[in-house]
């Protein structure tokens, strides 16, 4: 890649920066806006316990499927086109499901929304790698923070907006945020056509990149199943996301069952989500400077442990302290997204690592909320359910051990080691 991006850090890339940030802001709004409105949706659309459970399982399972499919789409069509397709799916799904009159069409179009955002989950890290190889930590800090903002804001606005209008407006209005994503990318595409653009080492080099030293049109075939780094990141993300999805699904009902009033239990979940903001900003600025990222992961793991134990042993006393610990533990998610780029050398490697780790990781995490509840129902106690959270924590730490050494997916996942490799060595991010 040319030194243009390093010498003039933001010139020519503002459209891409805005597009990445707005996309991150929109990624979780459509997921987190629905639960606060289930009281209205249940009688009008016909939700019952089974369909509510299915709704809770949709995001991780659809994210898993499209996490595995998206790298092939990126390889064929390029990052920007795949991003546009993801936005179109998300916008269409949100608008149509807001007009649905029955639970099953609502669930079907929710799956379309999740497909769009599942693609977006995978696309964002390689976009950062492509356009900002010299600013990976800073840009990752920005987009992970905005992802947390979107997660926290939409449930807070859901009920007030529905009170002023109705639940359809409250759910459908977030399509406008997704639609805005297209504007900066259209501006970036127009600028790219008029001048040079960062080389796309996913096999879609622009005309400006052709013939440039160090840029190759050939793409190294990567098989992530062969890579310890890919498996480590997938295992790490599975353990982390399992804990997070359990909290988002079960924290309010668990606290209510222990005697905490419903309003306080709901506020505890909002507080848990908001605590993702400071750690999301801190991690990408701190972890890249560390020789052993597992030290930071260990700190966050201690936070998760303290939160789990406190909520199990003393849910009525010290509730906010325990939720604080668990909320700060969410730094492991920001670490996982950052490691996608710290453990890949190229945009193509980043997209393959992002897709595989999120696909496998979300597939593993998707069943955790179901098990947490069914284990409690089967045993009549929360002991085994919280023991499951401890097992998820150990799984996460096992993955952390695998991704701690400084090695890259390109080193072990190449189908033909002698083949011409893509791009140039990754810019230094530490």
Secondary structure as GFF3:
##gff-version 3
##sequence-region A 1 430
A	DSSP	alpha_helix	4	7	.	.	.	ID=ss1
A	DSSP	alpha_helix	14	26	.	.	.	ID=ss2
A	DSSP	alpha_helix	29	32	.	.	.	ID=ss3
A	DSSP	three_ten_helix	35	37	.	.	.	ID=ss4
A	DSSP	alpha_helix	38	41	.	.	.	ID=ss5
A	DSSP	pi_helix	42	46	.	.	.	ID=ss6
A	DSSP	alpha_helix	49	77	.	.	.	ID=ss7
A	DSSP	alpha_helix	79	98	.	.	.	ID=ss8
A	DSSP	alpha_helix	103	131	.	.	.	ID=ss9
A	DSSP	alpha_helix	136	164	.	.	.	ID=ss10
A	DSSP	alpha_helix	167	172	.	.	.	ID=ss11
A	DSSP	alpha_helix	174	194	.	.	.	ID=ss12
A	DSSP	three_ten_helix	207	209	.	.	.	ID=ss13
A	DSSP	three_ten_helix	224	226	.	.	.	ID=ss14
A	DSSP	alpha_helix	228	257	.	.	.	ID=ss15
A	DSSP	alpha_helix	262	274	.	.	.	ID=ss16
A	DSSP	alpha_helix	276	286	.	.	.	ID=ss17
A	DSSP	three_ten_helix	287	289	.	.	.	ID=ss18
A	DSSP	alpha_helix	294	313	.	.	.	ID=ss19
A	DSSP	alpha_helix	319	328	.	.	.	ID=ss20
A	DSSP	alpha_helix	331	342	.	.	.	ID=ss21
A	DSSP	alpha_helix	347	366	.	.	.	ID=ss22
A	DSSP	alpha_helix	368	379	.	.	.	ID=ss23
A	DSSP	alpha_helix	383	404	.	.	.	ID=ss24
A	DSSP	alpha_helix	409	412	.	.	.	ID=ss25
###
